[in-house]
């Protein structure tokens, strides 16, 4: 039995082979190759479907969009009423 452990791609490999852009696993937000079949950290079958931003960043951006939309709607409705 071998003591070899797959640590995933090195930073140099990611820079060298990541042709499109940095990619992130949609499940755990680990950096992956743009054409990866499986995430090296969580094992999710990606099949090349990577996210351009980590999950936390996408969720924060979505929440900010919702808050801004609600504030605009409140402002518009208050302008109509008064």
C-alpha positions in Angstrom: 0.0 0.0 0.0 1.2 3.4 -0.9 1.6 6.4 1.4 0.8 8.8 -1.5 -2.0 11.3 -0.8 -3.5 13.3 -3.6 -3.3 16.9 -2.5 -4.9 18.3 -5.6 -3.3 20.7 -8.0 -0.5 23.0 -6.9 -0.9 26.7 -7.2 1.6 26.6 -10.1 -0.6 24.0 -11.9 -3.7 26.1 -11.4 -2.0 29.2 -12.9 -0.6 27.2 -15.8 -3.7 25.2 -16.7 -6.6 27.3 -15.7 -7.3 28.7 -19.1 -10.6 30.6 -18.5 -10.4 32.0 -14.9 -10.1 30.9 -11.4 -12.8 28.3 -10.7 -14.4 27.3 -7.5 -16.4 24.2 -6.5 -20.1 25.0 -6.2 -20.3 22.9 -3.0 -17.2 23.7 -0.9 -15.7 26.7 -2.7 -12.3 25.1 -3.2 -10.2 26.2 -6.1 -10.5 23.7 -9.0 -9.4 23.4 -12.6 -11.8 25.0 -15.1 -12.4 21.5 -16.6 -12.3 19.4 -13.4 -14.5 16.4 -13.3 -14.4 16.1 -9.5 -13.6 18.5 -6.6 -10.3 17.4 -5.0 -11.6 18.4 -1.5 -15.2 17.4 -1.2 -15.4 14.9 -4.1 -18.4 16.5 -5.8 -18.8 15.6 -9.4 -18.4 18.9 -11.1 -18.1 17.9 -14.7 -16.5 21.3 -15.7 -19.3 23.3 -14.0 -17.2 25.7 -11.9 -18.3 28.9 -10.2 -16.4 32.2 -10.9 -16.7 33.3 -7.3 -16.5 31.4 -4.0 -19.9 30.5 -2.5 -19.6 33.0 0.4 -18.9 35.8 -2.0 -21.8 34.9 -4.2 -24.2 34.7 -1.2 -23.0 38.0 0.2 -23.6 39.6 -3.2 -27.1 38.1 -3.5 -28.0 39.4 0.0 -26.7 42.9 -0.8 -28.8 42.9 -4.0 -31.9 41.9 -2.0 -31.3 44.6 0.6 -30.8 47.3 -1.9 -33.9 46.3 -3.9 -36.0 46.3 -0.7 -34.7 49.8 0.3 -35.5 51.1 -3.2 -39.0 49.7 -3.0 -39.6 51.2 0.4 -38.3 54.6 -0.8 -40.5 54.5 -3.9 -43.6 53.5 -1.9 -43.0 56.2 0.7 -42.6 58.7 -2.1 -46.0 57.6 -3.5 -47.8 57.8 -0.2 -46.5 61.2 0.9 
